[in-house]
Amino acid sequence: GLFVWHLKSAGARQIPCQLVHLCRVANNRLITFQYFNFLKRMYVTQYNKDLSQRVKPKSDSVASPFRELQQLDQEGKVTHKIRPISAVHQPLSETSSRNELRELKSAAESEDSLAPVRAEPKEDRQWKEMKLRLDDLPGILARLSKIKLTALVVSTASAGFAMAPVPFDPTCFLLASLGTGLASCAANSINQFFEVPFDSNMNRTKNRPLVRGQISPLLAVSFAASCGVPGIALLTLGVNPLTGALGAFNIFLYTCCYTPMKRMSIANTWVGAVVGAIPPVMGWTAATGSLDAGALLLGGILYSWQFPHFNALSWGLREDYSRGGYCMMSVTHPGLCRRVALRHCLALIGLSVVAPVLDVTTWTFPIVSLPINLYISYLGFRFYKDADRSSSRKLFFCSLWHLPMLLLVMFTCKKSFLDKEDKGDLLGEGHGRAVEIRLP
């Protein structure tokens, strides 16, 4: 009994130690739920292939009801005209059969027109050079040479010739006008040749012949050379070398200085004003053969007139000039653009007062020209103050009639050649008397 009691007491004392040992062994060998789940997945994928995950094919997208309505609307828009069927007993005439054939052809053409754009071959959608026809060539060359601008240049040169204090020579006048017009055509053609990639970005110039590909660049350069060389030769040999030199210098200034400066600096406006001021000087030199104060006065009037004219024009084309990459005052310096336009409007009043001082016109010219000069100055002030499209348009359209009106008034108030000749004779006689008095 003592032995059994000893074993029971010893076992009772060892039970806690054994439980702790069993728990430690169980923790080391325990199969967790994650491990059991892993074993189940491995078993399923290895021994039961039917239960493995498979890639399901993508189901077709169900069209939305909004798209279905759009398709129904498009199908509803395509209407076919159903011709009423004639009676059986009525015979068909030849005219009706012809009409049926025409209707069938028109229906086939309409079906072809409704075909999608993707059906067109790739070659038809590429850029192609437009074919040139001889009937269209005069109009294309007129747009290439900017015929309206050339007419303005010739008219200002004619005004300079008419204002010269010499007898009117019709032959010299025609030669000077023709040579000036040819030189202007050459300069404008070269200008368009250089500005093709920039003109294509502007709405105002995107339809020019070179931009649209109506003529080749070689033809444009050939046309410019065929106008420039005879024009300068005509001015040099038919008029006088001074006028020819001014014409050649103006072509160089317009094509090689003004054209590249339009994308570099706002100083291009001042250079362009010099280009526009040279034609009346050429008309004066063609008549007199010399540069006088009257020639510089006419050039100054044209120089000042161009600033309100061009600044008002460029104000409404600021978006175009910015897209084309041109550096204009209206884009980069809008305040300076308005101030310069107003200053030169006022300068026209001062130049009109200087004309009788230089003995070019009578004193009635500043008085008669004062209303139109005050009016353009008023519009220049409104443009400076408001700075909107309405004021710029009014100033621009005023400049279109202001220049011919001012030149016409200037011509009517011109001092006659006989008065100057009589005045020169009187000065010569007085000088002779003074000499005779001094000799004794």
QUIKA-V796224 format. One record per pair of residues at least 6 apart in sequence whose C-alpha atoms are under 8 Angstrom apart, sorted by the first residue. I is the first residue (numbers start at 0). GAP is how many residues later the second one is. D is the distance in whole Angstrom. If there is no record, write none. Layout:
i=[I,I]
gap=[GAP,GAP]
d=[D,D]
This chain:
i=[43,43,44,44,128,128,129,129,129,129,130,131,131,139,139,142,142,143,143,143,143,143,143,143,143,144,144,144,144,144,144,145,145,145,146,149,149,149,150,152,152,152,152,152,153,153,153,153,155,155,155,156,156,156,156,156,156,156,156,157,157,157,157,158,158,158,158,159,159,159,159,159,159,159,159,160,160,160,160,160,160,160,160,161,161,161,161,162,162,162,162,163,163,163,163,164,164,164,164,165,165,165,166,167,168,171,171,171,171,172,172,174,174,174,174,175,175,175,175,175,177,178,178,178,178,178,179,179,179,179,180,181,181,181,181,182,182,182,182,182,182,182,183,184,184,184,185,185,185,185,185,185,185,186,186,186,186,186,188,188,188,188,189,189,189,189,190,190,190,191,192,192,192,192,193,195,195,196,197,197,198,198,198,198,198,199,199,199,199,200,200,200,201,201,201,201,202,203,205,208,209,209,209,231,231,231,231,232,233,234,234,234,234,235,235,235,235,236,238,239,239,241,241,241,241,242,242,242,242,242,245,245,246,246,249,249,252,252,253,253,256,257,257,257,258,260,260,261,261,261,261,262,262,262,263,263,264,264,265,265,265,267,268,268,272,272,272,272,272,273,275,275,275,276,276,276,276,276,276,277,278,279,279,279,279,280,280,280,280,280,283,283,283,283,284,284,292,293,293,293,296,296,299,300,300,303,303,303,303,304,304,304,304,304,306,306,306,307,307,307,307,307,307,307,307,307,308,308,308,308,308,309,310,310,310,310,310,311,311,311,311,311,312,312,312,313,313,313,314,314,314,314,315,315,315,317,317,320,320,320,321,328,328,329,337,337,337,337,338,340,340,341,341,341,341,344,344,344,344,345,345,347,348,348,348,348,351,351,351,352,352,354,354,354,354,355,355,355,355,358,359,359,360,360,360,360,361,361,361,363,364,364,364,367,368,368,371,371,375,375,375,375,378,378,378,379,381,382,382,382]
gap=[7,8,6,7,84,85,82,83,84,85,83,82,83,69,74,65,66,41,44,45,48,64,65,66,76,39,40,41,42,43,44,39,42,43,38,31,34,35,30,27,28,31,123,126,23,26,27,125,123,124,127,20,23,122,123,124,125,126,127,15,19,122,125,121,124,248,252,119,120,121,122,123,124,135,138,12,119,121,122,123,124,125,126,6,121,122,249,121,197,248,251,120,123,124,130,123,250,251,252,121,122,251,250,119,118,66,67,114,115,113,114,59,60,63,64,58,59,63,107,110,53,51,52,53,55,56,51,55,67,99,50,45,46,48,49,44,45,48,49,64,65,68,67,39,42,43,37,38,39,40,41,42,65,37,41,64,67,68,31,32,34,35,30,31,34,65,63,64,68,18,17,24,27,28,65,14,15,14,126,127,6,7,9,12,125,6,7,11,124,119,122,123,118,119,121,122,117,116,6,6,6,7,10,12,13,15,16,11,10,6,8,9,12,6,7,8,9,7,47,46,49,43,44,47,48,39,40,42,43,46,32,36,32,35,25,28,18,22,18,21,14,10,13,14,9,6,7,6,64,65,66,62,63,64,62,63,62,63,61,62,63,60,38,59,29,30,31,33,34,29,26,27,30,21,22,23,24,25,26,21,20,15,18,19,22,10,14,15,17,18,6,7,10,11,6,10,65,61,64,66,54,58,51,47,50,40,41,43,44,39,40,43,94,98,33,34,37,32,33,34,36,37,72,87,88,91,32,86,87,90,91,86,18,19,26,27,30,29,80,81,83,84,79,80,83,7,14,16,15,16,74,77,73,76,77,12,13,6,7,10,9,7,8,7,42,45,46,49,45,39,43,35,38,39,42,28,31,32,35,27,31,25,17,21,24,25,13,14,17,12,13,6,7,10,11,6,7,9,10,56,54,55,49,52,53,54,51,52,53,49,44,45,48,41,37,40,30,34,19,22,23,26,12,15,16,15,9,8,9,12]
d=[7,7,7,6,6,7,8,6,5,8,7,6,7,6,8,7,7,8,7,6,7,7,6,8,8,8,5,7,8,5,5,7,6,8,8,6,6,7,7,8,7,7,7,6,6,6,6,7,6,5,8,7,8,5,4,7,6,4,8,7,7,7,6,6,7,7,8,8,4,6,7,5,5,7,7,7,7,8,4,5,8,7,6,7,8,8,7,7,8,6,7,5,6,7,8,8,8,7,5,7,7,6,7,8,8,8,6,7,7,8,8,7,7,7,7,8,6,6,7,7,7,8,4,6,6,5,7,8,7,7,8,5,6,8,5,6,5,5,7,7,8,7,7,7,7,8,7,4,7,8,5,5,8,7,8,5,7,6,7,7,8,6,8,7,6,6,8,6,6,7,7,7,7,7,8,7,6,8,5,7,5,6,8,7,6,5,8,6,8,7,6,5,5,7,6,6,7,7,7,6,7,7,8,5,8,6,6,7,8,7,6,5,8,7,6,4,7,8,6,7,7,7,8,7,8,5,8,6,6,8,7,7,8,7,6,7,8,7,7,6,8,6,6,6,8,7,5,5,5,6,7,6,5,5,8,6,6,7,6,5,6,8,8,8,8,5,8,6,7,6,7,7,8,8,5,7,8,5,5,6,8,7,6,6,8,8,5,7,7,6,8,8,8,6,6,8,7,8,7,6,7,7,8,6,7,5,7,7,7,7,7,7,8,7,7,5,7,8,4,7,7,7,7,7,7,7,8,7,5,6,8,8,8,7,6,7,6,8,5,7,6,5,7,7,6,8,8,6,5,8,7,7,6,7,8,6,6,7,7,7,7,7,5,6,8,7,5,7,6,6,8,7,5,6,7,7,6,5,7,8,6,7,8,7,6,8,7,5,7,8,5,6,8,8,8,5,5,8,8,7,6,6,7,5,4,5,6,6,6,7,7,6,6,7,7,7,7,8,7,7,7,8,7,7,6,6,6,5,6,7]
